[in-house]
Amino acid sequence: MVVGGYENLFVTWNRPGDGGSSITVVHVGIRRKGLADWQWFSGGPATTTARISGLISGAEYEVRVTMENDLGRGSASLSVGAVVG
């Protein structure tokens, strides 16, 4: 879920199964809608929320999440969009 606030987005997600190897890193990607490049941030393995600040008010952004473990980086979630307040 993505909720837009004043110049920020608040993102929450559920942890997926780990395929038998514990999750070691959570990656959150963000991009302004219509742009090609994603900017990625990393968090600890138990992370299920992120607040992304310093965004442009009134702009629409897309966010997606992926997990990493000893087997490698998993596929990213479908992107979810929100407009920043």
C-alpha positions, 0 to 999 in steps of 0.5 A, a space after each residue: 500500500 502506498 499513501 501520499 503525504 506532503 512531499 512524501 510517500 508512506 509505503 507498507 508491504 507484507 513479507 513474502 515467503 523466503 524460499 527456505 533461505 532467510 531474507 537478508 535485505 529489502 529493496 524499495 524502488 521509486 520513480 516518477 511516473 513516466 520516467 524509465 529509471 528506478 531509484 533503489 533504497 535498501 533496508 533490513 530484513 524485517 522492514 515492512 514500511 518505508 517513508 520516502 521524503 523529499 518528493 515533488 508535491 503534486 507529482 505521481 510516483 510508482 513504488 515497488 519492493 523486492 527481497 534478497 536472500 542467499 539465493 539472490 534478489 527476488 522479482 520485484 512486486 508490481 508497481 503501485 502508484 500514488 500522488 504526493 500531496 
